[in-house]
Amino acid sequence: MNPIVQNGDPVLRAKAAPVPEDMFGTPELERMLEDMAHALDAEQDGVALAAPQISIPYRIFIARLDRTVPPPEDGSKHTPELLVCINPEFIRSSQRRIEMDEGCLSVRSVYGKTKRHERATIRARGKDGSTFERGGGGLIAQIYQHEIDHLNGILFIDHATELVEVKRSEDAEGEAL
């Protein structure tokens, strides 16, 4: 399994390259997506992961949508639901920005407050190359913004305020994106 790289690794500060057209539908792309899913699944507090976070220099992020909603009241778990976004781009966002708690799997144990657009819509491609648009508010909009920042070499700590370090054994308020 590819380890999640931490702040200080140059891959996190590089702008990721678009996935080329001839890579769609290939075993290479499928393997990258599987590596990303395994890395994210290993982090119980993680909700999303950008490819550069496991040293893959392409414009890809994934999100575990089942981890963005409260667990069922009966104590069971949601069925895993993975959103794959390849070569994502913003097509619109709300003017209103809201302050949100934020963390990152590549800046472990550090949390802060960020101002993010309340709603955002992206256009991206799926692993088969099909194009789709998807919008969302709250945590979903935050995921889109956080992960596309990663693809542009930006970490949340670059613009967060009230940064605090939390010991790993303690529960953190924010989700790690």
C-alpha positions in Angstrom: 0.0 0.0 0.0 1.2 3.5 -0.9 1.8 5.5 2.3 0.2 8.9 2.6 2.9 11.5 2.3 3.2 14.3 4.9 3.8 18.0 4.7 7.3 18.7 3.5 7.2 16.2 0.7 7.7 18.1 -2.6 4.9 16.2 -4.4 2.4 18.0 -2.2 3.5 21.4 -3.5 3.6 20.5 -7.2 0.7 21.2 -9.5 -0.6 17.8 -10.6 -0.7 16.9 -14.3 -4.0 16.2 -16.1 -4.8 12.5 -16.7 -4.1 12.0 -20.4 -6.8 10.8 -22.7 -5.1 7.5 -23.5 -4.9 6.5 -19.8 -8.7 6.2 -19.4 -9.9 2.6 -19.2 -6.3 1.3 -18.7 -5.1 -1.1 -16.0 -2.6 1.6 -15.0 -5.4 4.0 -14.1 -7.4 1.3 -12.4 -4.3 0.4 -10.2 -3.9 4.0 -9.2 -7.5 4.3 -8.2 -7.2 1.0 -6.2 -4.1 2.3 -4.4 -5.9 5.5 -3.5 -8.9 3.6 -2.2 -6.8 1.3 -0.1 -4.9 4.3 1.4 -8.1 6.2 2.2 -9.9 3.1 3.6 -7.0 2.6 6.0 -7.7 6.0 7.5 -10.9 5.8 9.5 -11.2 9.5 9.9 -10.5 10.3 6.2 -13.2 11.3 3.9 -11.2 12.1 0.7 -7.8 11.8 -0.8 -6.0 13.5 -3.7 -3.6 11.4 -5.8 -0.5 13.5 -4.9 -1.1 12.5 -1.3 0.2 9.0 -2.2 2.8 10.3 -4.7 0.7 10.0 -7.8 1.2 13.3 -9.7 -2.1 13.3 -11.5 -5.3 15.4 -11.2 -7.4 12.8 -9.4 -9.3 12.8 -6.1 -11.6 10.3 -4.5 -14.2 10.8 -1.7 -15.9 8.2 0.5 -19.4 9.7 0.4 -20.7 7.2 2.9 -18.3 8.8 5.5 -19.9 12.3 5.0 -23.2 11.4 6.5 -24.1 10.3 10.1 -24.0 6.6 10.8 -27.3 4.7 10.8 -29.2 4.8 14.2 -29.2 1.0 14.4 -25.4 0.9 14.7 -24.7 -0.6 11.3 -22.4 0.9 8.7 -23.2 2.5 5.4 -22.3 0.7 2.2 -19.0 2.2 1.0 -19.7 4.7 -1.8 -16.6 6.0 -3.6 -16.7 9.1 -5.8 -13.9 9.2 -8.4 -13.1 12.7 -9.8 -10.5 12.8 -12.6 -9.3 16.2 -14.0 -11.9 18.0 -11.9 -12.6 21.7 -12.3 -14.9 24.2 -10.6 -17.8 25.3 -12.8 -19.5 27.4 -10.1 -19.4 28.3 -6.4 -21.5 30.3 -4.1 -20.4 33.8 -3.2 -21.1 33.1 0.4 -18.2 31.6 2.3 -18.4 29.9 5.7 -15.9 29.1 8.3 -15.3 25.4 8.7 -13.1 23.1 10.8 -10.6 21.4 8.6 -7.8 18.8 8.8 -5.8 16.8 6.3 -4.4 13.3 6.1 -1.1 14.8 4.9 -0.9 17.3 7.8 -1.6 14.8 10.5 -2.8 16.0 13.9 -3.1 19.7 12.8 -6.5 21.3 12.5 -7.7 24.8 11.9 -10.5 27.0 10.6 -10.8 27.7 6.9 -13.2 29.9 4.9 -14.7 27.9 2.1 -17.5 28.5 -0.4 -20.7 27.3 1.1 -21.7 25.5 -2.2 -19.6 24.3 -5.1 -20.1 22.5 -8.4 -17.4 20.6 -10.2 -17.1 19.0 -13.6 -14.9 15.9 -13.7 -14.4 12.6 -15.5 -15.0 9.1 -14.2 -12.6 6.3 -14.5 -14.2 5.2 -17.8 -13.7 8.8 -19.2 -17.3 9.9 -19.0 -17.9 13.5 -18.0 -20.2 14.4 -15.1 -21.1 17.4 -13.0 -21.8 17.2 -9.3 -22.6 19.9 -6.8 -22.9 20.0 -3.1 -22.9 22.2 0.0 -21.3 22.0 3.4 -18.8 19.1 3.8 -19.2 18.0 0.1 -18.3 21.6 -1.1 -15.4 21.6 1.4 -14.1 18.3 0.1 -14.1 19.6 -3.5 -12.3 22.7 -2.5 -9.8 21.0 -0.3 -8.9 18.3 -2.8 -8.7 20.6 -5.8 -6.3 22.7 -3.7 -4.2 19.6 -3.3 -4.1 19.2 -7.1 -2.8 22.7 -7.3 -0.1 22.3 -4.7 -2.0 24.1 -1.9 -2.4 22.7 1.6 -5.2 23.9 4.0 -2.6 25.2 6.4 -1.6 27.8 3.8 -4.8 29.7 4.5 -6.2 28.3 7.7 -6.4 30.2 11.0 -6.5 29.1 14.6 -4.2 26.1 13.9 -3.9 23.6 16.7 -2.1 20.3 17.1 -4.1 17.5 18.5 -2.5 14.3 19.8 -3.5 11.3 17.7 -5.0 9.5 20.6 -7.6 12.3 21.1 -10.6 12.7 18.9 -10.4 15.7 16.6 -13.5 17.8 15.8 -12.9 18.1 12.1 -12.8 15.4 9.5 -9.5 14.7 7.9 -9.7 15.5 4.2 
